[in-house]
Amino acid sequence: MTTITPLPAPVLAILEVRERGRHLAQALPLTRWPCTIGRAAHADAVLTDPALAAEHLRLERDAEGRVRVQVLDGVNGIWHGRHLVRAGGHLIWRPGQTLTVGRTHLALRLADAELPPPQPWRPASRAGAALTAVAVLSLLGLGAAESALDARTAGQWLRELPIMLMVLTGALTAWALLWMLLSKLFTGYAVFGAHLRIAALGVLAYQGLQALLHGAAFALSWPVLARFDTTLLLAVLAAVLWRHLCAATPLSRRLLGVGMGMLLAAAVAVQLGLQWQAHKRLGQGLYLSRLYPPGWRLAAPETVDAFMASAQDLQATLAKRLAEQQDEEGDAGLDE
């Protein structure tokens, strides 16, 4: 007796189940239209997310080749972009779109759809590794140079240098490890080198921009350039956090940029407000707190008369500030 083995049903579509935004958890073949998706054992595509009903969705393909979705669940429904579709609702599931329910993101790839070309992927880039090494070594060299300028003797510098290098290296490593864990949690990938490179380049960018602004303030005689170090620090920190979040989460860069920009604007407004309340000026740093070679000076020197006129204006400002301080002290004495 001859046994005829039935041929397997042809695969009509692939249901891609993603978790944590980009991590592909399952790829389920669909072999018939219509088909159901849910947690029940008799569903055509069985998923385990507790937010799904026994039969959550029904898919069918119309005469035009489009995939129509009917929502069966009356508890959670389905998110189609930013639109929530409740039970009984219908929608067209177009190629490239994602449906979301609970912690599960669903994408559909039809068998007759043209595949996109394969994307090049490498676990590590030589250029990225070289840039990371250069950034970290430059940061350590900068720290060693600043330590040498602060030390009174060569012996003191040699004693303090190993401690400084260990502290700086430990802080960078701990910061990168923290972001690496977040990357593993939200995207499924651990990218320690990328976060180490972002942190090192961020510190170098702040140091470089700070030196550039202070040098330009001295050369051009524009003291306003040297009075916003804290604001510059907040801006660089916001940029660094944005790059970390882009690498550690599946959220869009535009959304993260808008959120970080709003947070930066609020932080700068609070910082400048507190600065004005405490010192009646917006700038934090003092002009010429760092000395530069006289040959860097590009601005024309002021005349003696102009200098004395500016000193007279400064004297009036100081007298006003002194009177305000005396009034505040007098009010405090009356309260006591």
Disulfide bonds with the S-S distance in Angstrom:
none
